Amino acid sequence: MENGKKILEKLKNEISQNEYNRYIKNLEFDESSSRSDILIYNAPNILSAKWIQTKYAKKIAHLYEVDSGINAEVIIQVKNAKTKSKAPMKKSIKKDSSSTLLNPSFTFESFVTGNSNELAFNVSLAVAKNPSTQYNPLFIYGGVGLGKTHLMQAVGNYRLNEGDKVIYNTFEQFMNRYIAHIRSNTMDRFRDFYRNCDILLIDDIQFISRKEQTQDEFFHTFNELHSLGKQIVITSDRPPKKIAGLVDRLKSRFEWGMLVSINPPELETKIAIIKKKALLDGIRLDDDVVNFLASNLGNNIREIEGTIIKLNAMSHLLRKPITLEFAKDAVSDYLQDKKENITIDDIIEIVSEELNIKPSDIKSKKRAKKIVEARRIAIYLARNLTPNSMPQIAVYFGMKDHSAISHTMKKIEEILESDENFKVLIEEISNKVETFKTK
């Protein structure tokens, strides 16, 4: 059965170094329990076992078949677990993997906290330790890539280790499953799937907007689980009251427990996130590189993590250390494209929506305090997030010359230094503008 060991080495060439080190490196081939048609591997814990079973088992089986000509079943189990027969193990894994597809790296330990997300972290941890008590449902909302899914799945992974049955789905998956069961006239199976769990995690609930039939079904699912004392965790890019077309009875249910927001990370938190990500992936980054990335990559944590992985890959391929100049060169196209992709019209649209002011008023010469503040914010973001010069921005807003823009920039920067709430508002709107094109 030497092939079973060799396959993991072959898999190393099929996936990224980061994936291999994080998930596959610690797998052990269980030669004594395996057969020619059943390959059994031991993982260090249940979270890794479920993730590897779901994501890599088919690829391992394929590589083994290419090498040996045998179509074998691959079983990933927790180290020291006993496998008595093929059928029961296969049945157990199939049931679990279909309902608990969680990323094992999304834990509370790997989440970096700061002022922008500390409350969301603490509430999520409280839910994980004592589900279905004080905060049910838990509704986490915030912009794209700020860590909502990480916290939600951290709750799931924590409860999974406690032996609970956890179901994680995006709302799109929930809706697609609902439609499929309606078409096949098997709604009893759909309801049995979602209503027989201990923890229900639904990601991106904002897409429920104006989907009346799905809203009705989710309402009954919610009620059933809540009445049975089961924990529900929901994420969204906005609070319930801002989800257009959401029926009042669901708005009411979502607000029963705890609403908590995740704001864009402040600079210190971004620095901490970059350092922790680099440490977890074994990437060496000097402080000047970390500070440059934190200051220039925006607030989307997923984009920041992707950039770190890209830097590491380029460093290996080019055989060059990750210096500040190397980092600047590597992300220069990204930074330029990002600016060129954002228009002042985009900024006006987001600012008007967030501050509840008409776009035409922001571009007008009206002097009402609320309108002036919105106009200043739009000008500040236009200067920082677009390639437009101050004279170009002055023309757009119908101002005399660039000196008016310069004065506005100085005014906003003064307020940012003294008003923490205003700083949070600017960061939140900035994040929404930066992610506007990707929605």
Secondary structure, DSSP 8 states (H G I E B T S, - for coil): -HHHHHHHHHHHTTS-HHHIIIIITT-EE-TTT-BTTEEEEEESSHHHHHHHHHHHHHHHHHHHHHHHS---EEEEEETT-----HHHHHHHHHHHHHH----TT--STT----TTTHHHHHHHHHHHHSTTSSSSSEEEEESTTSSHHHHHHHHHHHHHHTT--EEEEEHHHHHHHHHHHHHTT-HHHHHHHHHS-SEEEEE-GGGGTT-HHHHHHHHHHHHHHHHTT-EEEEEESS-GGGSTT--HHHHHHHTSSEEEEE----HHHHHHHHHHHHHHTT----HHHHHHHHHHS-S-HHHHHHHHHHHHHHHHHHT----HHHHHHHHHHHHHHHHHH--HHHHHHHHHHHHT--HHHHTS----HHHHHHHHHHHHHHHHHSS--HHHHHHHTT-SSHHHHHHHHHHHHHHHHH-HHHHHHHHHHHHHHHHGGG-
